[in-house]
Amino acid sequence: MKSFRLDVEYDFDFNLYGVVSSSKEHTLAWALNKYFKIRLVKQTDLCIDFLNKGRLIISNYLHRAEHGTLRLFRNRSVGTSTLAAPFLVPDIKEYDYVIQVSGGLSQLQQEILQTLNAVPLVQYVRSFDPHCLRYKENLLF
């Protein structure tokens, strides 16, 4: 019997930032709203079920504009998890939050980095190339 293999090429057309911050997610979202003059709104938690391994529950906020979107994710799973690495992006587990910027807003990469560095609640921020991450598929919605 012949078997076929399906190769799917995903489009990772977004900018990704890792943020180190000891503040609560709603406090960080409020600060980002203030500094970026946007409106991040709490969304339903993302539930990612891994076959026979466990569940990952990720808190997320979304700002949708006509030019693109900005998402704020907590990198660590909310509550307890049976996973060995309960992170949205285990490649960058040192970062508390992940910001995903897509659409026309992604053209403002330098301005976004400068503004994130200006937020007092942000201790450290770094830009990542999503193509270089092993678990980049976790960021596709």
C-alpha positions, 0 to 999 in steps of 0.5 A: 500500500502506498503511503503519502506524506503531507508537508505543510509550510506555515507562514510565520509572518510576525515579529516576536519579543520576549519580555522579562517582567515580575509584574502581574499580567493585567498590570503589564497589559495596563502599562503597555496600553498606556505607553503604546496608546492601544487597548489590550483586551483579555481574551479567553485563555488558550488551551493547548492539549498535547497527546497523552502528555498534558494541557497548557493553559496560556493567558493572553491579551489582544489588541486588534487594529486595522493595520495588524494585531498585537498579542501579549501572552504569558509564557508560563502555563496558568495553574498547575501543569503535568508537562515537564516544560509548561511554557508556550515557547520553551525555547525562551523559558527565561522570558515571562511574557511573549509579545507577537506583532503581526500585520502592518504593525510589524514594520515598527520593530525599532519603535516597538523595542524602544517603547518596550524598553521605556516601560518601567515594569519591563526589566528586559526585552529582546526580539526573536526570529520566529523561524529560529525557534523550535516550538514556533508552531505553538504561536500559530492561531 
